[in-house]
């Protein structure tokens, strides 16, 4: 990257870059001067700026300092960017979640799991262990706490996901390999976080405590989850409750830190991805429901003309767990970049 120091003249040196006319709403002489990220000292800033004093980098005192957007600056945490920023498909951190799970733990081919884990990720301490999570979610962001009564469909969704253990520099964690969700805002938010989400249809057993024809949760109660997409049945999972379990005492890799791969392709044909990075996702205010259930499980994967999940089909089902939890996500960390 071409860099200059604070206050250095743009046109000093033979390697001064050429400008691009009309870039980012900048026109005329300023357009010719601007190209690429402005550097304050030697640190590239994301709030790109150009300077009317003919310097690539300005101290901020120049009257010609403007944003790269010019006089118009669309707002929003995510698409669409609009004058008010109110239409973003999701709002800014922190995000708050509450979830009900049916998780089915199983063993599968460790070589298939390993094929999903590029360096510096490595298989987990039990390299053949995976689980399918069927989950029902309630979520909102800090600035949208009124969303449950303004627009409840922007706060609820169901997911079905395949998880496995992994490690980064000796630290044990977990990664989501495939996931289907039934709401667009959750899919978009998942891409920001490195979840490989796709739209699908997910169904989970739900019992109402006051329905005379429904059982109360307890030994013998049966639960089921189903995931479908593009007209294909993909996964079915069943659980029969055997006993209560201490909340929060789940078998690994459940409950481990999340390591995910964020990927966004370049718009330029043949160019490397614009983003390809390993991230960790943290959680705050983590809490579990008062009771959790442990039981036997069944799991069936169905072949697909499109999806590749079938290679992760179960060899042995180890058990099933039903529980609820809640937490806050307030951002993650970039651990490694491949580009």
N, C-alpha and C positions, 0 to 999 in steps of 0.2 A: 504494500500500500504506500502511495506517495504521501510523505508526511512533512510538515513544516512546524517550526516552533512559533509560539505565540508572538504575533506582531511581525512575522517575516513577510516580506513583500511577495505577492503571488508570482510575479514574473521574474524573480531572481533565480538564476540557474537555468541550465539547458533542459532540465527534465520537468519543467512546469507543465501541468496537464492542459490539454485543450478543453474548452467548454462544450456543452451541448445546449443548443438553443432551445428555449422553451421548457427546460427541465424543471419539474415541480412548480410550474406556474411562474418561473423567473424568466424575464424577457430582457432584451436589449443588452447593454454592457454588462449588467450583473449576470445575465445568462452565460455570456462568454467566459466570465471569471469562475463560475461555479462548476465543480464536478466532484462527486464523491463526498464522503463524510468530512465535515469540518473537524479539525483537531485542536483541542484546547491543550496546549503543551504538546505532549505526545500521546494523549488519550483520545481516541475517536469517540465523539458524542453521538447519541442517537437522535437528539433534537437538532437536526441538521440546520445549519445557518450559513448565510453568506454575508459578505460585508461590502458596502458601497465605497469603502476607502481603498479598494483594490488590493486588499489583503485577504488571503484564504482564511486566516484565523483572526478574529477580532477580540479585543479584551472586554467587549461589552459596552464600551463608552462611545463607540462610533455611532453617530446619528443615523447612519445608513443600515444599521443592523436590523435584519428582518428574519422571520422564520422562512424556511424553505417553501412553505405553502404560499408565501406572499400574504396578501391581505385576507385571504379566505383560508380558514383552518377547520376542516371537518372534524367532528368529535366522535368519540366512541372507544370503548375498550376493545371491541371486536366489530366485525362487519354487521350491518352496513355502517359506514362512516357518514354522518349526517350533520346538519347545522347544530342540532341540539344534542346529539349523542344518545337519544332516548331509545333508539331502535336496535341497539346492539343485541345480538342474539344471547350474549351473557354479559353481565356487568363485571366490574373489577373485583379483585380479592378484597377481603376474605370471602370464601364460599363456605356455607354451612350445610351439613348433610345429616340425615337420619335414614337408616337402612334396616330392612328385614332380609335375612339370608336363609337359603337352603344350600349348603355346601356339601359336595360329595367328593371324598378323598379317594384317590386311586393311583395305581402304578401303570406306567406306560413305557414305551421304548426310550431309553435314555439317549440313544444316538439321535433320535428325532428331536428331542428337547434341545440337545447340544447344537443342532443345526440352526436354531433360532437365536443363538447367543454369540454375537460377534465380540472379538476382543475389544475392550478389556473385561467384558462379562465372561463368567465361567459358570459351569453347572453348580447347583447347590450341594449341600452336604449329603443329601439323598437324591442323586441325579435322575432317578426314575419317578420321582414323586410329583404329582400334579393334582389339581382339583378343579371341578366345575362349580361355579357360583351362580345360582339363580337369585336375583335380588330385586327388591322393591324399594324405590328411593323417593325421598322428599328432600328437596334442596332449594336453596336460595342464596343470593349474595347480599352482602352487608347493606348495600344501597337499595336493595329490592325486598326488604322485609315485609312490605305490604303486598307482594306478589301473590301469596296464597289466596287472598280474597279479591284481588284485582284481576288476576289471570291464572287460575289454578293449574291450567295445563302447562304452564311454564315452570312448574315446581315438582311435577310427579312423572315418573317413568319407571320402566322395568328393563333389566339387563340380564344377559346370560354370557358368562365369560369363562375362558380356560386360563388357569394360572399355573405357574410352576416356580420352583425355587431357583435361585441363581446367587452369584456372589460377585462382589466388586472389591478388588484389593483385599480379599480375605473377609470382607463384611458380608454376612448372609442377608439375603433379601428375597424378593419375589418380583415376577414380571408377568404382565398380562400378554398372552400370545394371540388370542382371538377374542372378540367381544362383539355382541350384537345388542342394539338398544332401540327402543321404539319411539324416541322423541328427538327431533333435530337439534334442539339446543344442547342436549347432553352429548350428542355426537360431536358437535363443534367444540364444545368445552373439552371433551376427551382428547381431541386432536391437539389442542393447545398443551395438554399434559402428557402427551405421548401414548395415550391409549389408542390401539388400532381399531377404533369403533366403526361399525357399519350399521345401517338401519336394518331392522328385522322385527319379528313379532315374538314376544316373550309372554308366557303365561305361567302363573304360580298358583298353587292351592292357597286359598284364604278362607278361614273359618270365622264367622261372627259369633261372639260369646253369647248373644241373646237369641240366636236362631235355634228353635227347638229341635230341628232336624240335623244339626251339626254337632260333632263331638267337641268336647273341651280338650285343648292340647294336653297330652300326657301319654303314658305308655300305651302302645297300640295305635295311636293316631298316625295316619298316613298322609304324606305330603308329596307333591309332584311339581316339577318344572319342565317346561317345553320351550325350545328355541327353534324358530323357523326363519327363513329369509328367501326372497325371490321365488316363492312358491315351493320351496323344498323344506322338508322336516330335517333338522340338523342334529339336535341332541334332545334326549329325554332323560330325566333323572328322577329317581324315586327315593323316598326316605320313610322308614317306619320307626317312630320314636320308641326307644327302649327305656331311657332313664334321663333324669335331669343331670346337668353338668355345671360345674362352676363357671359363671360368666367370665369370659376373658381367657380361660385356659383352653385354648384351641391348639390342635396339632400343627406343627410347621408343615408347609411354609405359610399357613394362615397367620396373619398378624405381624409378619415381618415387614421391614421397610420396603417401599416400592422403588424399583429401578426401571425406568422406561426409556424408550428410544423415540425422540421427536424427529420427524422427517417431513420436510416440505420441499418439493421439487423446484428446480429453477424454471423460470419462464423461457429461458434461452435454450434452444434445442442442443442437446449434447453436452450441456454444462453440468458441473456437479450440483448436487442439491443445494438450495439456498440455506437450509438448516438440516443438519444431521448430527444430533448430539445425544449423549447419555445424560439423563437427569435423575435426580432423586426427589421424591415427593414426600413432604412431611405432613404431620397431622397434629393439631392442637385440640385441647378440650375433649380428648377421647373419652368415651364412656360406653359402657355396655348395659343392656337391659338387665332386669332383676333375675331373669331365669334364662337358661339355655338348655337345649336338648341334644342328646346324643342317641344315635341309632344305627340300624343297618341301612345299606344303600344299594341301589341298582343304577346302572348307567349304560345308556346305549347311544352310540354315534352312528349317523347315517351318511352314506357317501353322497357327494355333491358334484355337479358338473362345474361348479365355480369355486366353492370354498375348499380349503386344504386342511381342515380340522381333523379329517378322518385318520390321518397318520398318527394323531395323538390319542387314538381310541384306547379305552382301558384294557389292560391285561389282567388286572386284579383290582376289585373295589374293596377298600379298606374300612369304610364307614361313612356316616353322614352326620351333619351338625346343623341345627337350626338355632338362630340367635338374632338379636338386634343390636345395633350400635349407632353412635353418633359422633361427629367430630367436625372440626373446622380446618379448612385448607387455606393457608395464607402465603402460598408461593413455594417454589422448590429451589433446587440448586443444580447448576450445570456441572457435571463431573468430568465430561470428556467430549471432545468434538472431533468428528471424522473429516471435516472439511475446513 
